[in-house]
Amino acid sequence: MQERTLRITEQVTEDEGTPLLKLAGAWLEAAGFPVEALVEVEVVEPGRLVVTRVEEEGVELGKLLPLVWIPAERLAAIEESVRESAESGEAAHA
């Protein structure tokens, strides 16, 4: 079995950070996870995840969790815009 050591990083959403684990590389396809494959992630015990490729037939699309990636530069611009809107709203209500 091939092992990888990865670091959990942080994904900033609104005012909080959430743990982020990014799996990327040609090794995924070699391991049976090609681009566009549907996977199921199962927590089998604290500190242990199992990622399994699943067949798409019979899967309800409404049950899929969305994955959104926003470049850091764009996220910073969005945060600044929200901050400016909040500040102007506070000034209007003062």
C-alpha positions as CSV (number, residue, x, y, z in Angstrom):
1,M,0.0,0.0,0.0
2,Q,1.3,3.4,-1.0
3,E,1.2,6.1,1.7
4,R,1.3,9.9,1.6
5,T,1.9,12.3,4.4
6,L,-0.1,15.5,4.0
7,R,-0.8,18.5,6.2
8,I,-4.3,19.7,7.1
9,T,-4.4,23.4,6.3
10,E,-7.1,26.0,6.8
11,Q,-9.9,27.2,4.5
12,V,-11.2,30.6,5.5
13,T,-14.9,31.0,5.1
14,E,-16.5,34.2,6.2
15,D,-15.0,34.9,9.6
16,E,-13.8,31.4,10.5
17,G,-11.4,28.8,9.4
18,T,-12.2,25.2,8.8
19,P,-9.8,22.3,8.3
20,L,-8.9,21.6,4.7
21,L,-7.3,18.4,3.3
22,K,-6.3,18.6,-0.4
23,L,-5.5,15.5,-2.3
24,A,-3.9,16.1,-5.7
25,G,-1.5,14.5,-8.0
26,A,-1.1,11.9,-10.7
27,W,-0.9,9.2,-8.0
28,L,-4.6,9.5,-7.5
29,E,-5.4,8.3,-11.0
30,A,-2.8,5.5,-10.6
31,A,-4.7,4.6,-7.4
32,G,-8.0,4.3,-9.2
33,F,-9.3,7.9,-8.7
34,P,-9.4,9.5,-12.1
35,V,-10.6,13.1,-12.8
36,E,-14.4,13.4,-12.3
37,A,-14.6,10.2,-10.2
38,L,-17.3,10.2,-7.5
39,V,-15.9,9.3,-4.1
40,E,-17.4,8.7,-0.7
41,V,-15.5,9.7,2.4
42,E,-16.2,7.8,5.6
43,V,-15.1,8.5,9.1
44,V,-14.4,5.1,10.5
45,E,-13.0,6.3,13.8
46,P,-11.6,9.6,15.1
47,G,-8.4,10.3,13.1
48,R,-9.2,7.8,10.3
49,L,-10.9,8.5,7.0
50,V,-11.6,6.0,4.2
51,V,-12.0,7.3,0.6
52,T,-13.8,5.0,-1.7
53,R,-14.6,5.4,-5.4
54,V,-18.3,4.8,-6.0
55,E,-20.3,4.1,-9.1
56,E,-22.4,7.0,-10.2
57,E,-25.4,4.8,-11.3
58,G,-28.2,5.2,-8.8
59,V,-26.5,8.2,-7.0
60,E,-28.9,11.0,-6.3
61,L,-27.2,14.2,-7.4
62,G,-29.0,16.2,-4.7
63,K,-27.0,14.2,-2.1
64,L,-23.7,15.4,-3.5
65,L,-21.9,18.0,-1.4
66,P,-20.8,21.0,-3.4
67,L,-17.1,21.8,-3.8
68,V,-16.2,25.4,-4.4
69,W,-12.8,26.8,-4.9
70,I,-12.1,30.5,-4.9
71,P,-8.6,31.8,-5.7
72,A,-7.1,33.6,-2.7
73,E,-6.9,36.9,-4.6
74,R,-10.6,36.8,-5.4
75,L,-11.5,35.7,-1.9
76,A,-9.6,38.7,-0.5
77,A,-11.5,41.1,-2.9
78,I,-14.8,39.5,-1.8
79,E,-13.9,39.9,1.9
80,E,-12.9,43.6,1.4
81,S,-16.2,44.3,-0.4
82,V,-18.2,42.7,2.4
83,R,-16.2,44.7,5.0
84,E,-16.8,48.0,3.1
85,S,-20.5,47.2,2.7
86,A,-20.8,46.5,6.5
87,E,-18.9,49.6,7.4
88,S,-21.1,51.8,5.1
89,G,-24.2,50.1,6.5
90,E,-23.1,50.9,10.0
91,A,-22.5,54.5,9.1
92,A,-26.0,54.8,7.5
93,H,-27.6,53.4,10.7
94,A,-25.7,55.7,13.1
